[in-house]
Amino acid sequence: MCQHQPPCPTADSADREAARLVAHHPEQGWSLLCNGVLLFEDTGELLPDGQIIAPHRPVRIVTAA
């Protein structure tokens, strides 16, 4: 699917969100990545094979000073 050099990460890679944007619709809350992944503003994902990835927000780690 990807024609970029170097190629974007595939939809089944751990770093799939690093692929280039093909379409961006912030008013609708989603973006389409070059690898076919639909990325939603709540950080959920829909993979090309229909697999759903639940929203995953970074965990903030607080350390004592």
Z-matrix of the N, CA and C atoms (Angstrom, degrees):
N
C 1 1.440
C 2 1.536 1 110.85
N 3 1.311 2 117.76 1 -45.12
C 4 1.469 3 122.65 2 -176.33
C 5 1.524 4 111.07 3 -79.96
N 6 1.323 5 115.92 4 131.83
C 7 1.459 6 121.70 5 177.80
C 8 1.528 7 112.22 6 -108.21
N 9 1.348 8 117.63 7 6.62
C 10 1.464 9 121.57 8 -177.77
C 11 1.523 10 111.04 9 -78.76
N 12 1.329 11 115.49 10 156.62
C 13 1.461 12 121.80 11 174.18
C 14 1.507 13 108.15 12 -125.74
N 15 1.287 14 120.21 13 121.33
C 16 1.463 15 127.08 14 -5.58
C 17 1.524 16 109.45 15 -67.67
N 18 1.328 17 116.76 16 155.02
C 19 1.468 18 119.48 17 -177.01
C 20 1.526 19 112.16 18 -66.54
N 21 1.326 20 114.69 19 151.44
C 22 1.460 21 121.12 20 177.56
C 23 1.531 22 109.71 21 -68.99
N 24 1.336 23 116.94 22 157.00
C 25 1.469 24 119.71 23 175.56
C 26 1.532 25 110.12 24 -60.59
N 27 1.298 26 116.93 25 146.50
C 28 1.463 27 121.03 26 179.44
C 29 1.526 28 110.02 27 -73.96
N 30 1.322 29 115.84 28 165.84
C 31 1.460 30 121.32 29 -178.32
C 32 1.525 31 112.75 30 -64.77
N 33 1.336 32 117.61 31 -22.86
C 34 1.461 33 119.22 32 179.90
C 35 1.531 34 113.03 33 -97.93
N 36 1.332 35 118.28 34 7.47
C 37 1.470 36 121.93 35 176.52
C 38 1.522 37 110.44 36 -82.09
N 39 1.300 38 116.01 37 154.62
C 40 1.467 39 121.04 38 177.18
C 41 1.528 40 111.44 39 -64.17
N 42 1.335 41 117.69 40 -29.90
C 43 1.467 42 121.81 41 -178.47
C 44 1.528 43 112.51 42 -100.33
N 45 1.336 44 117.64 43 29.89
C 46 1.471 45 122.87 44 -176.25
C 47 1.523 46 113.37 45 -56.05
N 48 1.337 47 118.24 46 -27.37
C 49 1.467 48 121.55 47 -179.03
C 50 1.525 49 112.64 48 -70.89
N 51 1.330 50 117.73 49 -9.92
C 52 1.467 51 121.73 50 -179.98
C 53 1.527 52 112.07 51 -82.89
N 54 1.332 53 118.40 52 -3.24
C 55 1.465 54 121.19 53 179.08
C 56 1.533 55 109.95 54 -66.69
N 57 1.324 56 115.93 55 156.96
C 58 1.470 57 121.15 56 -179.50
C 59 1.519 58 112.16 57 -70.63
N 60 1.327 59 114.87 58 150.05
C 61 1.459 60 121.13 59 176.08
C 62 1.520 61 110.41 60 -73.73
N 63 1.318 62 116.66 61 135.74
C 64 1.453 63 122.61 62 174.51
C 65 1.525 64 108.43 63 -104.11
N 66 1.324 65 115.89 64 -41.41
C 67 1.464 66 121.89 65 178.36
C 68 1.521 67 107.98 66 -143.31
N 69 1.334 68 115.96 67 140.83
C 70 1.461 69 121.49 68 -178.34
C 71 1.519 70 107.91 69 -132.84
N 72 1.320 71 116.60 70 121.19
C 73 1.464 72 121.86 71 -178.73
C 74 1.529 73 109.39 72 -129.27
N 75 1.330 74 117.93 73 75.06
C 76 1.466 75 120.41 74 -177.99
C 77 1.522 76 112.88 75 -61.73
N 78 1.330 77 117.59 76 -28.64
C 79 1.465 78 120.10 77 178.69
C 80 1.532 79 111.33 78 -67.37
N 81 1.331 80 116.94 79 -21.75
C 82 1.460 81 121.81 80 177.68
C 83 1.527 82 111.71 81 -105.77
N 84 1.332 83 116.66 82 -8.99
C 85 1.463 84 120.90 83 175.24
C 86 1.513 85 116.26 84 83.64
N 87 1.348 86 118.33 85 25.12
C 88 1.462 87 119.39 86 179.80
C 89 1.520 88 111.60 87 -146.95
N 90 1.333 89 113.64 88 160.26
C 91 1.460 90 122.26 89 175.34
C 92 1.522 91 108.30 90 -138.91
N 93 1.326 92 116.44 91 146.71
C 94 1.462 93 122.45 92 175.72
C 95 1.519 94 107.56 93 -105.22
N 96 1.322 95 116.27 94 126.63
C 97 1.458 96 121.73 95 178.88
C 98 1.523 97 110.02 96 -94.81
N 99 1.308 98 116.24 97 161.04
C 100 1.462 99 124.05 98 -177.79
C 101 1.532 100 112.53 99 -57.68
N 102 1.319 101 117.00 100 -29.32
C 103 1.461 102 120.89 101 -178.41
C 104 1.528 103 112.98 102 -86.90
N 105 1.350 104 117.40 103 7.54
C 106 1.452 105 121.40 104 177.16
C 107 1.510 106 115.13 105 90.52
N 108 1.315 107 117.45 106 1.90
C 109 1.463 108 121.83 107 179.80
C 110 1.524 109 109.57 108 -80.59
N 111 1.341 110 116.40 109 132.15
C 112 1.458 111 121.51 110 169.93
C 113 1.518 112 106.71 111 -92.25
N 114 1.317 113 115.94 112 120.99
C 115 1.461 114 122.32 113 -177.80
C 116 1.516 115 107.39 114 -109.60
N 117 1.333 116 116.64 115 123.83
C 118 1.456 117 121.78 116 -177.90
C 119 1.516 118 110.87 117 -98.94
N 120 1.337 119 116.65 118 154.33
C 121 1.460 120 120.70 119 -175.25
C 122 1.526 121 112.47 120 -63.52
N 123 1.327 122 118.90 121 -21.26
C 124 1.466 123 120.39 122 176.77
C 125 1.528 124 111.35 123 -83.87
N 126 1.329 125 118.00 124 8.39
C 127 1.468 126 128.88 125 179.40
C 128 1.527 127 113.00 126 77.08
N 129 1.320 128 118.04 127 7.88
C 130 1.455 129 120.22 128 171.79
C 131 1.525 130 109.13 129 -76.07
N 132 1.322 131 116.12 130 162.58
C 133 1.462 132 121.05 131 -178.06
C 134 1.519 133 110.66 132 -139.86
N 135 1.309 134 115.60 133 151.06
C 136 1.454 135 122.68 134 170.86
C 137 1.516 136 106.16 135 -122.97
N 138 1.336 137 116.24 136 117.15
C 139 1.460 138 121.76 137 -177.94
C 140 1.525 139 109.74 138 -83.67
N 141 1.338 140 117.46 139 158.53
C 142 1.461 141 121.07 140 -178.23
C 143 1.533 142 114.34 141 -57.03
N 144 1.330 143 117.30 142 -27.34
C 145 1.466 144 120.42 143 179.96
C 146 1.529 145 112.76 144 -84.48
N 147 1.357 146 117.16 145 3.08
C 148 1.459 147 121.79 146 179.01
C 149 1.509 148 114.55 147 94.11
N 150 1.334 149 116.99 148 -4.99
C 151 1.467 150 120.75 149 179.00
C 152 1.518 151 109.65 150 -67.24
N 153 1.331 152 116.11 151 137.88
C 154 1.454 153 121.80 152 178.86
C 155 1.521 154 109.18 153 -102.64
N 156 1.318 155 116.11 154 131.49
C 157 1.460 156 122.33 155 175.46
C 158 1.528 157 106.27 156 -108.14
N 159 1.304 158 116.75 157 119.30
C 160 1.465 159 121.38 158 -178.17
C 161 1.535 160 110.27 159 -64.08
N 162 1.333 161 116.21 160 153.97
C 163 1.470 162 119.14 161 176.64
C 164 1.523 163 110.51 162 -53.37
N 165 1.312 164 115.49 163 139.07
C 166 1.458 165 121.29 164 -177.95
C 167 1.520 166 109.56 165 -138.36
N 168 1.268 167 114.75 166 104.23
C 169 1.467 168 119.87 167 -178.85
C 170 1.523 169 108.79 168 -97.14
N 171 1.338 170 115.85 169 147.22
C 172 1.469 171 118.08 170 178.68
C 173 1.521 172 111.12 171 -62.47
N 174 1.299 173 116.11 172 143.05
C 175 1.455 174 121.43 173 177.75
C 176 1.507 175 108.42 174 -89.14
N 177 1.320 176 115.46 175 127.87
C 178 1.462 177 120.26 176 179.31
C 179 1.511 178 108.64 177 -85.99
N 180 1.316 179 116.38 178 124.20
C 181 1.460 180 122.08 179 179.36
C 182 1.517 181 108.44 180 -103.20
N 183 1.324 182 115.51 181 123.76
C 184 1.462 183 120.73 182 179.95
C 185 1.513 184 107.30 183 -104.32
N 186 1.320 185 115.60 184 128.27
C 187 1.457 186 120.51 185 178.08
C 188 1.507 187 109.63 186 -109.95
N 189 1.301 188 115.91 187 147.20
C 190 1.465 189 120.51 188 178.27
C 191 1.524 190 109.46 189 -75.96
N 192 1.311 191 115.46 190 140.33
C 193 1.465 192 120.12 191 -178.92
C 194 1.496 193 111.39 192 -91.70
